[in-house]
């Protein structure tokens, strides 16, 4: 498939998402277009990226005053202490607003780098090159940046759009099945909340993504997933209304990750897979959706061996801690936990309308796992 471009028109900024095989080789020409006055570049690199891809990028950027920072991409990176460390380094190098930070990595690297870019001199140029399937279909799209607090994930952050996003499908070839599944979870979420047709396509073709790593199928799924996310982001950049639909399954998922102290024992997509099933079970419990919808989703999970068993990760004595983190979720209101619920595949209930007390969730938690 040819390289595709999605043009994003937000009130705050206009930018493009470039999707294709070997698209990172376009970086130099794109910088000339979107950041013509840039002289200094900080390339923030995910340690796990194969060196051949890093070398391609460094070669493309050789005419700039380039500073490469290699970081370990775990959630513990996302702290104010680490933000301060990188910010002070760039200030010591006299980076200014016309200069550029490039994130080359997964969602953790993108969240962290984007947040630094958003606060450095009140905002310098930022380009995102997501290297994982999860980052390509989720973290790199929509302009959210952030770091973690002891009270939960991404509670400190900003909305800050990149100058461009470059999605290179060839990067996915180096990912393990586990890494693919953690990105696939967000693709599946986009289908569940918006498009029965896309969901049916995933039901039929997911082995092309997860086993064969077929470039054409991956490019189609990434392109479709980005378009769906942008539909929800469009006109609701700061998450006041329809963008909230994207949180389907995430109230549970973020609490699971927080309870796990952000360790790699549970990846974000794995938590989302668990969270989506729990949210669908809750939807059925309160009579928003049917058992048929729940069974359809569970059958797809079974077909592609997607784990959704919370008991695999936590003993029963940890469940109250999960609920405690849910009660601190940034989307809550009036001391109740806010949920995005599902009507049917392709359609959520109106976000913001379903808020339940901690007491209610504690009483019914075992029925949701």
Buried (B, 14 or more C-beta within 10 A) or exposed (E): BEBBEBEBEBEEEEBBBBBBBEBBBBBBEBBEEBBEEBEBBBBBBBEBBEEEBBEBBBEBBEEBEBBBBEBEBEBEBBBEEBBEEBBEBBEEEEBBEEBBBBBBBBBBBBBBBBBBBBBBEEEBBBBBBBBBBBBBBBBBBBBBBBBBBEEBBBBBBBBBBBBBBBBBBBBBEBBEEEBBBBBBBBBBBBBBBBBBEBBEBBBEBBEBBBEEBBBEBBBBBBBBBBBBBBBBBBEBBEBEEBBBBBBBBBBBBBBBBBBBEBEEEBBBBBBBBBBBBBBBBBBBBBEBBBEEBBEBBBEBBEEBEBEBEBEEBBEEEBBEBBBBBBBBBBBBEEEBBBBBBBBBBBBBBEBBEBBBEBEBBEEBBEEBB
